[in-house]
Amino acid sequence: MNVSGTKEVCVSTPGPVQNNGPHQCLSLQRGPSSYQDAPRTHQVPKSMAGAATKVAIDVGFRHIDSAYLYQNEEEVGEALREKIRDGTVKREDIFYTTKLWATFLRPELVRPALERSLKKLRLDYVDLFIIHAPIAMKPGEELVPKDAGGKIILDTVDFCDTWEALEKCKDAGLTKSIGVSNFNHKQLEMILNKPGLKYKPVCNQVECHPYLNQSKLLEFCKSQDIVLVAYSALGSHRDPNWVERDSPYLLEDPILNAIAKKHNRSPGQIALRYQLQRGVVVLAKSFNEKRIQENFQVFDFELTPEDMKAIDGLNRNFRYEKLLFAVDHLYYPYSEEY
């Protein structure tokens, strides 16, 4: 998938994919490249996921970020096939990411989990398959298994063993690349230093926005040729199951709004552009057509060094998704500084 000379934003399954014209790409070690800005399908209702995906593709997104957890793979897959059938894109134009959910981290469950996603998507392969988080949950059909008291039931699985199973999926042609999500630098080092490592992670997808700019993790990833991918890049994820209700609204930040006014852009566009100029791949979730288009219009302007410094100054190491249900887990990733 040669996309040199084109711009790109990734779409997340709860918010589709775009690729409209030229794309700036970051290599994800697949021979082809991955688009820098993508729609994300997380928390996109099933009834809206298909429509949002089609809008994203029409706008220009070509990198779609999805996951088994999002429970809308069938709808997204059908939207993809429709855009392929009508000639808007070819399969090789799309960079499709899916994730291994926490209930499938045991090595023997990895390939069946990916095959289940491929069956729902009706695809022969995905472009990127990543471990959703280093924290395992009890295996089974329940998406989030809980005990009688409502507490999430966790499991302990050595994610290095899980990684070996991902390597086998790559060798089998079920995925072009493999990576991780929500890993800290020490957990990345555990994989990188694993005896017999065949493929290193091409990316680490983490929460990243001006209030949590992940500068040290970004520096580490760059030193290892690992692409940092930002989710919650707009800081607007408000799901009360995962995020505290009194969390600050990033897009209302006065400094971000002042910079947006100067460039005649929205605060969201400034937050996305900030990441692109740092060399971070961005995921932007939306099922609103106007917002999807807006999220893609971040390639025709540039923030000044002063703008970048001001946004850097907003960092407060504030994390929206703290995964507090797993704070005592052996592989809880946020005990480390980065």
Phi and psi restraints in degrees (value plus and minus 20) as a CYANA .aco file:
   2 ASN   PHI    -110.2   -70.2
   2 ASN   PSI      92.2   132.2
   3 VAL   PHI    -139.3   -99.3
   3 VAL   PSI       4.2    44.2
   4 SER   PHI     -80.8   -40.8
   4 SER   PSI     120.5   160.5
   5 GLY   PHI      66.3   106.3
   5 GLY   PSI     -15.0    25.0
   6 THR   PHI    -140.2  -100.2
   6 THR   PSI     135.9   175.9
   7 LYS   PHI    -118.8   -78.8
   7 LYS   PSI     133.7   173.7
   8 GLU   PHI    -173.8  -133.8
   8 GLU   PSI     128.5   168.5
   9 VAL   PHI    -148.8  -108.8
   9 VAL   PSI     120.3   160.3
  10 CYS   PHI    -107.8   -67.8
  10 CYS   PSI     123.7   163.7
  11 VAL   PHI    -125.7   -85.7
  11 VAL   PSI     120.1   160.1
  12 SER   PHI    -124.0   -84.0
  12 SER   PSI     122.7   162.7
  13 THR   PHI     -65.2   -25.2
  13 THR   PSI     -61.1   -21.1
  14 PRO   PHI     -95.1   -55.1
  14 PRO   PSI      -7.3    32.7
  15 GLY   PHI    -186.3  -146.3
  15 GLY   PSI      97.7   137.7
  16 PRO   PHI     -82.3   -42.3
  16 PRO   PSI    -183.3  -143.3
  17 VAL   PHI    -134.5   -94.5
  17 VAL   PSI     124.7   164.7
  18 GLN   PHI    -153.8  -113.8
  18 GLN   PSI     127.7   167.7
  19 ASN   PHI    -184.1  -144.1
  19 ASN   PSI      73.9   113.9
  20 ASN   PHI    -136.9   -96.9
  20 ASN   PSI      57.3    97.3
  21 GLY   PHI      82.0   122.0
  21 GLY   PSI    -175.3  -135.3
  22 PRO   PHI     -80.4   -40.4
  22 PRO   PSI     133.3   173.3
  23 HIS   PHI    -150.7  -110.7
  23 HIS   PSI     118.3   158.3
  24 GLN   PHI    -118.2   -78.2
  24 GLN   PSI     107.2   147.2
  25 CYS   PHI    -144.2  -104.2
  25 CYS   PSI     132.4   172.4
  26 LEU   PHI    -134.4   -94.4
  26 LEU   PSI     111.3   151.3
  27 SER   PHI     -86.2   -46.2
  27 SER   PSI     114.2   154.2
  28 LEU   PHI    -137.0   -97.0
  28 LEU   PSI      14.3    54.3
  29 GLN   PHI      37.3    77.3
  29 GLN   PSI      21.8    61.8
  30 ARG   PHI    -139.8   -99.8
  30 ARG   PSI     -13.7    26.3
  31 GLY   PHI      74.3   114.3
  31 GLY   PSI     -75.9   -35.9
  32 PRO   PHI    -100.1   -60.1
  32 PRO   PSI    -193.0  -153.0
  33 SER   PHI    -142.7  -102.7
  33 SER   PSI     145.2   185.2
  34 SER   PHI    -127.4   -87.4
  34 SER   PSI     124.5   164.5
  35 TYR   PHI     -96.5   -56.5
  35 TYR   PSI     128.8   168.8
  36 GLN   PHI     -99.1   -59.1
  36 GLN   PSI     -41.1    -1.1
  37 ASP   PHI    -153.2  -113.2
  37 ASP   PSI     106.2   146.2
  38 ALA   PHI    -157.1  -117.1
  38 ALA   PSI     131.2   171.2
  39 PRO   PHI     -99.6   -59.6
  39 PRO   PSI     125.7   165.7
  40 ARG   PHI    -134.8   -94.8
  40 ARG   PSI     117.8   157.8
  41 THR   PHI    -119.8   -79.8
  41 THR   PSI     -12.3    27.7
  42 HIS   PHI     -84.0   -44.0
  42 HIS   PSI     114.0   154.0
  43 GLN   PHI      41.5    81.5
  43 GLN   PSI       3.7    43.7
  44 VAL   PHI    -115.4   -75.4
  44 VAL   PSI      98.9   138.9
  45 PRO   PHI     -74.4   -34.4
  45 PRO   PSI     126.5   166.5
  46 LYS   PHI     -72.9   -32.9
  46 LYS   PSI     -60.9   -20.9
  47 SER   PHI     -85.7   -45.7
  47 SER   PSI     -41.0    -1.0
  48 MET   PHI    -128.0   -88.0
  48 MET   PSI     -36.6     3.4
  49 ALA   PHI     -80.8   -40.8
  49 ALA   PSI     -63.8   -23.8
  50 GLY   PHI     -84.5   -44.5
  50 GLY   PSI     -67.0   -27.0
  51 ALA   PHI     -83.4   -43.4
  51 ALA   PSI     -61.8   -21.8
  52 ALA   PHI     -84.5   -44.5
  52 ALA   PSI     -58.2   -18.2
  53 THR   PHI     -83.9   -43.9
  53 THR   PSI     -62.9   -22.9
  54 LYS   PHI     -84.9   -44.9
  54 LYS   PSI     -61.4   -21.4
  55 VAL   PHI     -81.6   -41.6
  55 VAL   PSI     -64.1   -24.1
  56 ALA   PHI     -80.3   -40.3
  56 ALA   PSI     -63.4   -23.4
  57 ILE   PHI     -85.3   -45.3
  57 ILE   PSI     -61.6   -21.6
  58 ASP   PHI     -83.1   -43.1
  58 ASP   PSI     -57.0   -17.0
  59 VAL   PHI     -88.7   -48.7
  59 VAL   PSI     -53.1   -13.1
  60 GLY   PHI     116.4   156.4
  60 GLY   PSI     -24.4    15.6
  61 PHE   PHI     -84.8   -44.8
  61 PHE   PSI     120.9   160.9
  62 ARG   PHI    -148.9  -108.9
  62 ARG   PSI     -29.0    11.0
  63 HIS   PHI    -128.2   -88.2
  63 HIS   PSI      97.5   137.5
  64 ILE   PHI    -130.4   -90.4
  64 ILE   PSI     107.7   147.7
  65 ASP   PHI    -127.5   -87.5
  65 ASP   PSI     101.1   141.1
  66 SER   PHI    -157.3  -117.3
  66 SER   PSI    -195.6  -155.6
  67 ALA   PHI    -188.5  -148.5
  67 ALA   PSI     133.9   173.9
  68 TYR   PHI     -77.8   -37.8
  68 TYR   PSI     -58.6   -18.6
  69 LEU   PHI     -75.9   -35.9
  69 LEU   PSI     -53.1   -13.1
  70 TYR   PHI     -93.0   -53.0
  70 TYR   PSI     -36.6     3.4
  71 GLN   PHI      36.5    76.5
  71 GLN   PSI      16.7    56.7
  72 ASN   PHI    -159.1  -119.1
  72 ASN   PSI       5.3    45.3
  73 GLU   PHI     -85.0   -45.0
  73 GLU   PSI     -57.0   -17.0
  74 GLU   PHI     -83.0   -43.0
  74 GLU   PSI     -63.2   -23.2
  75 GLU   PHI     -87.1   -47.1
  75 GLU   PSI     -61.6   -21.6
  76 VAL   PHI     -87.5   -47.5
  76 VAL   PSI     -61.3   -21.3
  77 GLY   PHI     -81.7   -41.7
  77 GLY   PSI     -61.2   -21.2
  78 GLU   PHI     -85.3   -45.3
  78 GLU   PSI     -59.7   -19.7
  79 ALA   PHI     -82.4   -42.4
  79 ALA   PSI     -61.3   -21.3
  80 LEU   PHI     -80.4   -40.4
  80 LEU   PSI     -67.5   -27.5
  81 ARG   PHI     -82.0   -42.0
  81 ARG   PSI     -57.3   -17.3
  82 GLU   PHI     -84.3   -44.3
  82 GLU   PSI     -61.6   -21.6
  83 LYS   PHI     -92.1   -52.1
  83 LYS   PSI     -45.2    -5.2
  84 ILE   PHI     -94.8   -54.8
  84 ILE   PSI     -62.2   -22.2
  85 ARG   PHI     -83.1   -43.1
  85 ARG   PSI     -58.4   -18.4
  86 ASP   PHI    -104.5   -64.5
  86 ASP   PSI     -17.3    22.7
  87 GLY   PHI      66.4   106.4
  87 GLY   PSI     -16.6    23.4
  88 THR   PHI     -83.6   -43.6
  88 THR   PSI     -61.9   -21.9
  89 VAL   PHI    -161.4  -121.4
  89 VAL   PSI     145.7   185.7
  90 LYS   PHI    -127.5   -87.5
  90 LYS   PSI     140.9   180.9
  91 ARG   PHI     -76.5   -36.5
  91 ARG   PSI     -59.2   -19.2
  92 GLU   PHI     -90.4   -50.4
  92 GLU   PSI     -31.5     8.5
  93 ASP   PHI     -98.7   -58.7
  93 ASP   PSI     -41.5    -1.5
  94 ILE   PHI    -114.2   -74.2
  94 ILE   PSI     116.4   156.4
  95 PHE   PHI    -129.8   -89.8
  95 PHE   PSI      86.4   126.4
  96 TYR   PHI    -127.6   -87.6
  96 TYR   PSI     105.5   145.5
  97 THR   PHI    -130.6   -90.6
  97 THR   PSI     114.8   154.8
  98 THR   PHI    -154.3  -114.3
  98 THR   PSI     150.2   190.2
  99 LYS   PHI    -150.2  -110.2
  99 LYS   PSI     127.5   167.5
 100 LEU   PHI    -103.8   -63.8
 100 LEU   PSI      95.5   135.5
 101 TRP   PHI     -95.2   -55.2
 101 TRP   PSI     141.9   181.9
 102 ALA   PHI     -82.6   -42.6
 102 ALA   PSI     -43.3    -3.3
 103 THR   PHI    -102.9   -62.9
 103 THR   PSI     -21.4    18.6
 104 PHE   PHI    -139.6   -99.6
 104 PHE   PSI       2.4    42.4
 105 LEU   PHI     -96.6   -56.6
 105 LEU   PSI     -38.3     1.7
 106 ARG   PHI     -82.9   -42.9
 106 ARG   PSI     114.6   154.6
 107 PRO   PHI     -71.1   -31.1
 107 PRO   PSI     -59.2   -19.2
 108 GLU   PHI     -90.8   -50.8
 108 GLU   PSI     -32.3     7.7
 109 LEU   PHI    -117.7   -77.7
 109 LEU   PSI     -30.4     9.6
 110 VAL   PHI     -85.8   -45.8
 110 VAL   PSI     -75.7   -35.7
 111 ARG   PHI     -82.9   -42.9
 111 ARG   PSI     -64.9   -24.9
 112 PRO   PHI     -77.8   -37.8
 112 PRO   PSI     -54.8   -14.8
 113 ALA   PHI     -85.9   -45.9
 113 ALA   PSI     -64.0   -24.0
 114 LEU   PHI     -86.0   -46.0
 114 LEU   PSI     -61.5   -21.5
 115 GLU   PHI     -83.6   -43.6
 115 GLU   PSI     -53.7   -13.7
 116 ARG   PHI     -84.5   -44.5
 116 ARG   PSI     -63.6   -23.6
 117 SER   PHI     -83.9   -43.9
 117 SER   PSI     -63.6   -23.6
 118 LEU   PHI     -81.2   -41.2
 118 LEU   PSI     -57.9   -17.9
 119 LYS   PHI     -85.1   -45.1
 119 LYS   PSI     -62.9   -22.9
 120 LYS   PHI     -85.2   -45.2
 120 LYS   PSI     -60.7   -20.7
 121 LEU   PHI     -96.1   -56.1
 121 LEU   PSI     -41.4    -1.4
 122 ARG   PHI      38.1    78.1
 122 ARG   PSI      27.6    67.6
 123 LEU   PHI    -138.8   -98.8
 123 LEU   PSI     133.5   173.5
 124 ASP   PHI    -103.3   -63.3
 124 ASP   PSI     -44.3    -4.3
 125 TYR   PHI    -178.9  -138.9
 125 TYR   PSI     141.4   181.4
 126 VAL   PHI    -131.3   -91.3
 126 VAL   PSI     142.1   182.1
 127 ASP   PHI    -105.1   -65.1
 127 ASP   PSI     -47.5    -7.5
 128 LEU   PHI    -168.4  -128.4
 128 LEU   PSI     110.1   150.1
 129 PHE   PHI    -144.2  -104.2
 129 PHE   PSI     100.8   140.8
 130 ILE   PHI    -147.4  -107.4
 130 ILE   PSI     130.8   170.8
 131 ILE   PHI     -93.3   -53.3
 131 ILE   PSI     102.3   142.3
 132 HIS   PHI     -83.4   -43.4
 132 HIS   PSI     -55.7   -15.7
 133 ALA   PHI    -185.7  -145.7
 133 ALA   PSI     136.8   176.8
 134 PRO   PHI     -94.8   -54.8
 134 PRO   PSI     -26.9    13.1
 135 ILE   PHI    -111.2   -71.2
 135 ILE   PSI     103.0   143.0
 136 ALA   PHI    -113.6   -73.6
 136 ALA   PSI     128.1   168.1
 137 MET   PHI    -134.4   -94.4
 137 MET   PSI     143.3   183.3
 138 LYS   PHI     -73.9   -33.9
 138 LYS   PSI     108.6   148.6
 139 PRO   PHI     -84.0   -44.0
 139 PRO   PSI     133.2   173.2
 140 GLY   PHI     126.5   166.5
 140 GLY   PSI    -196.8  -156.8
 141 GLU   PHI    -101.1   -61.1
 141 GLU   PSI     -37.9     2.1
 142 GLU   PHI     -89.8   -49.8
 142 GLU   PSI     112.3   152.3
 143 LEU   PHI     -84.5   -44.5
 143 LEU   PSI     -66.4   -26.4
 144 VAL   PHI    -148.7  -108.7
 144 VAL   PSI      71.1   111.1
 145 PRO   PHI     -86.7   -46.7
 145 PRO   PSI     115.1   155.1
 146 LYS   PHI    -152.3  -112.3
 146 LYS   PSI     132.2   172.2
 147 ASP   PHI    -105.0   -65.0
 147 ASP   PSI    -196.8  -156.8
 148 ALA   PHI     -80.9   -40.9
 148 ALA   PSI     -45.3    -5.3
 149 GLY   PHI    -109.7   -69.7
 149 GLY   PSI     -16.8    23.2
 150 GLY   PHI      66.4   106.4
 150 GLY   PSI     -12.2    27.8
 151 LYS   PHI    -106.7   -66.7
 151 LYS   PSI     115.1   155.1
 152 ILE   PHI     -83.6   -43.6
 152 ILE   PSI     112.5   152.5
 153 ILE   PHI    -110.9   -70.9
 153 ILE   PSI      94.5   134.5
 154 LEU   PHI    -114.4   -74.4
 154 LEU   PSI     147.2   187.2
 155 ASP   PHI    -155.1  -115.1
 155 ASP   PSI     138.4   178.4
 156 THR   PHI    -135.9   -95.9
 156 THR   PSI      93.7   133.7
 157 VAL   PHI    -150.2  -110.2
 157 VAL   PSI     111.7   151.7
 158 ASP   PHI     -88.7   -48.7
 158 ASP   PSI      91.8   131.8
 159 PHE   PHI     -87.5   -47.5
 159 PHE   PSI     -34.2     5.8
 160 CYS   PHI     -88.7   -48.7
 160 CYS   PSI     -53.5   -13.5
 161 ASP   PHI     -89.3   -49.3
 161 ASP   PSI     -59.7   -19.7
 162 THR   PHI     -79.9   -39.9
 162 THR   PSI     -61.3   -21.3
 163 TRP   PHI     -80.6   -40.6
 163 TRP   PSI     -60.5   -20.5
 164 GLU   PHI     -80.5   -40.5
 164 GLU   PSI     -55.8   -15.8
 165 ALA   PHI     -88.8   -48.8
 165 ALA   PSI     -54.8   -14.8
 166 LEU   PHI     -85.9   -45.9
 166 LEU   PSI     -59.9   -19.9
 167 GLU   PHI     -78.3   -38.3
 167 GLU   PSI     -59.1   -19.1
 168 LYS   PHI     -87.2   -47.2
 168 LYS   PSI     -54.4   -14.4
 169 CYS   PHI     -84.3   -44.3
 169 CYS   PSI     -59.2   -19.2
 170 LYS   PHI     -85.2   -45.2
 170 LYS   PSI     -64.6   -24.6
 171 ASP   PHI     -82.4   -42.4
 171 ASP   PSI     -50.3   -10.3
 172 ALA   PHI    -101.2   -61.2
 172 ALA   PSI     -24.2    15.8
 173 GLY   PHI      61.0   101.0
 173 GLY   PSI      -7.0    33.0
 174 LEU   PHI    -101.9   -61.9
 174 LEU   PSI     -39.8     0.2
 175 THR   PHI    -166.3  -126.3
 175 THR   PSI     126.8   166.8
 176 LYS   PHI    -101.8   -61.8
 176 LYS   PSI     -55.3   -15.3
 177 SER   PHI    -160.3  -120.3
 177 SER   PSI     141.3   181.3
 178 ILE   PHI    -153.7  -113.7
 178 ILE   PSI     128.8   168.8
 179 GLY   PHI    -177.0  -137.0
 179 GLY   PSI    -187.4  -147.4
 180 VAL   PHI    -155.3  -115.3
 180 VAL   PSI     150.9   190.9
 181 SER   PHI    -164.3  -124.3
 181 SER   PSI     122.2   162.2
 182 ASN   PHI      43.3    83.3
 182 ASN   PSI      12.3    52.3
 183 PHE   PHI    -119.1   -79.1
 183 PHE   PSI     121.7   161.7
 184 ASN   PHI    -108.6   -68.6
 184 ASN   PSI     155.6   195.6
 185 HIS   PHI     -87.3   -47.3
 185 HIS   PSI     -51.3   -11.3
 186 LYS   PHI     -89.9   -49.9
 186 LYS   PSI     -55.1   -15.1
 187 GLN   PHI     -89.6   -49.6
 187 GLN   PSI     -56.8   -16.8
 188 LEU   PHI     -82.0   -42.0
 188 LEU   PSI     -62.0   -22.0
 189 GLU   PHI     -82.9   -42.9
 189 GLU   PSI     -53.5   -13.5
 190 MET   PHI     -81.0   -41.0
 190 MET   PSI     -59.5   -19.5
 191 ILE   PHI     -93.4   -53.4
 191 ILE   PSI     -65.9   -25.9
 192 LEU   PHI     -81.0   -41.0
 192 LEU   PSI     -51.9   -11.9
 193 ASN   PHI    -117.3   -77.3
 193 ASN   PSI     -12.5    27.5
 194 LYS   PHI     -87.7   -47.7
 194 LYS   PSI     109.2   149.2
 195 PRO   PHI     -78.6   -38.6
 195 PRO   PSI     114.8   154.8
 196 GLY   PHI      60.2   100.2
 196 GLY   PSI      -7.5    32.5
 197 LEU   PHI     -76.3   -36.3
 197 LEU   PSI     108.5   148.5
 198 LYS   PHI    -119.9   -79.9
 198 LYS   PSI     -63.3   -23.3
 199 TYR   PHI    -153.7  -113.7
 199 TYR   PSI     111.7   151.7
 200 LYS   PHI    -107.4   -67.4
 200 LYS   PSI     140.6   180.6
 201 PRO   PHI     -81.5   -41.5
 201 PRO   PSI     114.4   154.4
 202 VAL   PHI    -104.1   -64.1
 202 VAL   PSI     -38.7     1.3
 203 CYS   PHI    -173.7  -133.7
 203 CYS   PSI     142.1   182.1
 204 ASN   PHI    -152.6  -112.6
 204 ASN   PSI      92.0   132.0
 205 GLN   PHI    -112.7   -72.7
 205 GLN   PSI     100.8   140.8
 206 VAL   PHI    -159.7  -119.7
 206 VAL   PSI     142.4   182.4
 207 GLU   PHI     -84.6   -44.6
 207 GLU   PSI     109.0   149.0
 208 CYS   PHI    -177.2  -137.2
 208 CYS   PSI     104.1   144.1
 209 HIS   PHI    -182.0  -142.0
 209 HIS   PSI     155.1   195.1
 210 PRO   PHI     -78.0   -38.0
 210 PRO   PSI     -46.1    -6.1
 211 TYR   PHI    -102.5   -62.5
 211 TYR   PSI     -33.1     6.9
 212 LEU   PHI    -165.2  -125.2
 212 LEU   PSI      59.2    99.2
 213 ASN   PHI    -103.0   -63.0
 213 ASN   PSI     -24.5    15.5
 214 GLN   PHI      33.2    73.2
 214 GLN   PSI      17.1    57.1
 215 SER   PHI     -81.1   -41.1
 215 SER   PSI     -60.1   -20.1
 216 LYS   PHI     -91.7   -51.7
 216 LYS   PSI     -59.5   -19.5
 217 LEU   PHI     -87.4   -47.4
 217 LEU   PSI     -57.9   -17.9
 218 LEU   PHI     -81.9   -41.9
 218 LEU   PSI     -64.5   -24.5
 219 GLU   PHI     -81.4   -41.4
 219 GLU   PSI     -63.2   -23.2
 220 PHE   PHI     -82.8   -42.8
 220 PHE   PSI     -66.8   -26.8
 221 CYS   PHI     -81.6   -41.6
 221 CYS   PSI     -62.4   -22.4
 222 LYS   PHI     -81.1   -41.1
 222 LYS   PSI     -57.3   -17.3
 223 SER   PHI     -87.2   -47.2
 223 SER   PSI     -40.5    -0.5
 224 GLN   PHI    -127.3   -87.3
 224 GLN   PSI     -10.6    29.4
 225 ASP   PHI      37.7    77.7
 225 ASP   PSI      18.6    58.6
 226 ILE   PHI    -128.5   -88.5
 226 ILE   PSI     109.4   149.4
 227 VAL   PHI     -99.5   -59.5
 227 VAL   PSI     110.1   150.1
 228 LEU   PHI    -107.7   -67.7
 228 LEU   PSI     107.7   147.7
 229 VAL   PHI    -134.6   -94.6
 229 VAL   PSI     109.3   149.3
 230 ALA   PHI    -120.4   -80.4
 230 ALA   PSI     101.8   141.8
 231 TYR   PHI    -126.4   -86.4
 231 TYR   PSI     146.6   186.6
 232 SER   PHI      33.1    73.1
 232 SER   PSI      15.4    55.4
 233 ALA   PHI     -84.6   -44.6
 233 ALA   PSI     -40.0     0.0
 234 LEU   PHI    -118.9   -78.9
 234 LEU   PSI     -19.6    20.4
 235 GLY   PHI      40.7    80.7
 235 GLY   PSI       2.8    42.8
 236 SER   PHI    -129.2   -89.2
 236 SER   PSI     -11.0    29.0
 237 HIS   PHI     -90.4   -50.4
 237 HIS   PSI      96.7   136.7
 238 ARG   PHI    -139.2   -99.2
 238 ARG   PSI      -3.5    36.5
 239 ASP   PHI     -79.9   -39.9
 239 ASP   PSI      95.5   135.5
 240 PRO   PHI     -83.9   -43.9
 240 PRO   PSI     -36.2     3.8
 241 ASN   PHI     -92.1   -52.1
 241 ASN   PSI     -41.7    -1.7
 242 TRP   PHI    -144.3  -104.3
 242 TRP   PSI     -43.0    -3.0
 243 VAL   PHI    -143.9  -103.9
 243 VAL   PSI     117.8   157.8
 244 GLU   PHI     -87.1   -47.1
 244 GLU   PSI     119.9   159.9
 245 ARG   PHI     -84.9   -44.9
 245 ARG   PSI     -48.3    -8.3
 246 ASP   PHI    -112.8   -72.8
 246 ASP   PSI      -1.6    38.4
 247 SER   PHI     -82.9   -42.9
 247 SER   PSI     124.0   164.0
 248 PRO   PHI     -88.1   -48.1
 248 PRO   PSI     129.5   169.5
 249 TYR   PHI    -111.6   -71.6
 249 TYR   PSI      85.4   125.4
 250 LEU   PHI     -75.7   -35.7
 250 LEU   PSI     -64.0   -24.0
 251 LEU   PHI     -90.7   -50.7
 251 LEU   PSI     -26.1    13.9
 252 GLU   PHI    -117.6   -77.6
 252 GLU   PSI     -19.0    21.0
 253 ASP   PHI     -80.5   -40.5
 253 ASP   PSI     109.0   149.0
 254 PRO   PHI     -82.7   -42.7
 254 PRO   PSI     -56.1   -16.1
 255 ILE   PHI     -88.8   -48.8
 255 ILE   PSI     -63.5   -23.5
 256 LEU   PHI     -81.5   -41.5
 256 LEU   PSI     -60.4   -20.4
 257 ASN   PHI     -89.7   -49.7
 257 ASN   PSI     -54.9   -14.9
 258 ALA   PHI     -86.1   -46.1
 258 ALA   PSI     -61.4   -21.4
 259 ILE   PHI     -86.4   -46.4
 259 ILE   PSI     -59.2   -19.2
 260 ALA   PHI     -81.8   -41.8
 260 ALA   PSI     -62.9   -22.9
 261 LYS   PHI     -83.5   -43.5
 261 LYS   PSI     -60.3   -20.3
 262 LYS   PHI     -80.9   -40.9
 262 LYS   PSI     -57.5   -17.5
 263 HIS   PHI    -115.9   -75.9
 263 HIS   PSI     -18.1    21.9
 264 ASN   PHI      36.7    76.7
 264 ASN   PSI      27.1    67.1
 265 ARG   PHI    -149.9  -109.9
 265 ARG   PSI     153.7   193.7
 266 SER   PHI    -108.3   -68.3
 266 SER   PSI     137.0   177.0
 267 PRO   PHI     -76.9   -36.9
 267 PRO   PSI     -55.3   -15.3
 268 GLY   PHI     -83.0   -43.0
 268 GLY   PSI     -62.1   -22.1
 269 GLN   PHI     -84.2   -44.2
 269 GLN   PSI     -56.3   -16.3
 270 ILE   PHI     -85.6   -45.6
 270 ILE   PSI     -62.8   -22.8
 271 ALA   PHI     -83.1   -43.1
 271 ALA   PSI     -57.9   -17.9
 272 LEU   PHI     -91.6   -51.6
 272 LEU   PSI     -64.3   -24.3
 273 ARG   PHI     -82.3   -42.3
 273 ARG   PSI     -57.1   -17.1
 274 TYR   PHI     -74.9   -34.9
 274 TYR   PSI     -65.8   -25.8
 275 GLN   PHI     -87.6   -47.6
 275 GLN   PSI     -61.9   -21.9
 276 LEU   PHI     -79.6   -39.6
 276 LEU   PSI     -60.3   -20.3
 277 GLN   PHI     -92.4   -52.4
 277 GLN   PSI     -34.9     5.1
 278 ARG   PHI    -110.3   -70.3
 278 ARG   PSI     -23.5    16.5
 279 GLY   PHI      63.0   103.0
 279 GLY   PSI       5.5    45.5
 280 VAL   PHI    -123.8   -83.8
 280 VAL   PSI     114.4   154.4
 281 VAL   PHI     -96.2   -56.2
 281 VAL   PSI     116.6   156.6
 282 VAL   PHI    -134.4   -94.4
 282 VAL   PSI     115.9   155.9
 283 LEU   PHI    -127.1   -87.1
 283 LEU   PSI     111.1   151.1
 284 ALA   PHI    -149.0  -109.0
 284 ALA   PSI      97.3   137.3
 285 LYS   PHI    -117.7   -77.7
 285 LYS   PSI     113.2   153.2
 286 SER   PHI    -188.1  -148.1
 286 SER   PSI     130.0   170.0
 287 PHE   PHI    -140.5  -100.5
 287 PHE   PSI      -3.5    36.5
 288 ASN   PHI    -120.0   -80.0
 288 ASN   PSI     104.0   144.0
 289 GLU   PHI     -78.5   -38.5
 289 GLU   PSI     -63.6   -23.6
 290 LYS   PHI     -83.1   -43.1
 290 LYS   PSI     -61.4   -21.4
 291 ARG   PHI     -89.0   -49.0
 291 ARG   PSI     -57.0   -17.0
 292 ILE   PHI     -81.1   -41.1
 292 ILE   PSI     -64.9   -24.9
 293 GLN   PHI     -83.0   -43.0
 293 GLN   PSI     -62.4   -22.4
 294 GLU   PHI     -82.4   -42.4
 294 GLU   PSI     -61.0   -21.0
 295 ASN   PHI     -83.2   -43.2
 295 ASN   PSI     -43.6    -3.6
 296 PHE   PHI    -107.8   -67.8
 296 PHE   PSI     -36.7     3.3
 297 GLN   PHI    -109.6   -69.6
 297 GLN   PSI      42.0    82.0
 298 VAL   PHI    -146.5  -106.5
 298 VAL   PSI      -7.2    32.8
 299 PHE   PHI    -127.3   -87.3
 299 PHE   PSI     -24.3    15.7
 300 ASP   PHI    -127.6   -87.6
 300 ASP   PSI      -0.8    39.2
 301 PHE   PHI    -170.6  -130.6
 301 PHE   PSI     147.3   187.3
 302 GLU   PHI    -158.5  -118.5
 302 GLU   PSI     118.8   158.8
 303 LEU   PHI    -100.0   -60.0
 303 LEU   PSI     123.3   163.3
 304 THR   PHI     -97.8   -57.8
 304 THR   PSI     143.1   183.1
 305 PRO   PHI     -75.6   -35.6
 305 PRO   PSI     -54.8   -14.8
 306 GLU   PHI     -86.8   -46.8
 306 GLU   PSI     -60.6   -20.6
 307 ASP   PHI     -80.0   -40.0
 307 ASP   PSI     -67.9   -27.9
 308 MET   PHI     -81.4   -41.4
 308 MET   PSI     -60.8   -20.8
 309 LYS   PHI     -85.1   -45.1
 309 LYS   PSI     -60.3   -20.3
 310 ALA   PHI     -84.5   -44.5
 310 ALA   PSI     -60.9   -20.9
 311 ILE   PHI     -90.9   -50.9
 311 ILE   PSI     -57.5   -17.5
 312 ASP   PHI     -75.0   -35.0
 312 ASP   PSI     -57.2   -17.2
 313 GLY   PHI     -89.4   -49.4
 313 GLY   PSI     -31.4     8.6
 314 LEU   PHI     -99.0   -59.0
 314 LEU   PSI     -33.0     7.0
 315 ASN   PHI     -78.2   -38.2
 315 ASN   PSI     110.4   150.4
 316 ARG   PHI    -152.6  -112.6
 316 ARG   PSI      -6.5    33.5
 317 ASN   PHI      32.3    72.3
 317 ASN   PSI      18.5    58.5
 318 PHE   PHI    -112.7   -72.7
 318 PHE   PSI     104.1   144.1
 319 ARG   PHI    -128.6   -88.6
 319 ARG   PSI     104.0   144.0
 320 TYR   PHI     -92.2   -52.2
 320 TYR   PSI     -64.2   -24.2
 321 GLU   PHI    -123.7   -83.7
 321 GLU   PSI      81.8   121.8
 322 LYS   PHI    -114.4   -74.4
 322 LYS   PSI     -31.4     8.6
 323 LEU   PHI      32.3    72.3
 323 LEU   PSI      25.7    65.7
 324 LEU   PHI     -83.4   -43.4
 324 LEU   PSI     -42.2    -2.2
 325 PHE   PHI     -83.5   -43.5
 325 PHE   PSI     -37.8     2.2
 326 ALA   PHI    -139.2   -99.2
 326 ALA   PSI      -0.6    39.4
 327 VAL   PHI     -81.4   -41.4
 327 VAL   PSI     -44.8    -4.8
 328 ASP   PHI    -116.8   -76.8
 328 ASP   PSI     -15.9    24.1
 329 HIS   PHI     -91.4   -51.4
 329 HIS   PSI     126.2   166.2
 330 LEU   PHI     -73.6   -33.6
 330 LEU   PSI     -56.4   -16.4
 331 TYR   PHI    -128.6   -88.6
 331 TYR   PSI       5.2    45.2
 332 TYR   PHI     -77.4   -37.4
 332 TYR   PSI     103.0   143.0
 333 PRO   PHI    -103.7   -63.7
 333 PRO   PSI     -32.7     7.3
 334 TYR   PHI    -121.4   -81.4
 334 TYR   PSI      -6.7    33.3
 335 SER   PHI     -96.2   -56.2
 335 SER   PSI     -44.4    -4.4
 336 GLU   PHI    -105.0   -65.0
 336 GLU   PSI     135.9   175.9
 337 GLU   PHI     -81.4   -41.4
 337 GLU   PSI     -57.4   -17.4
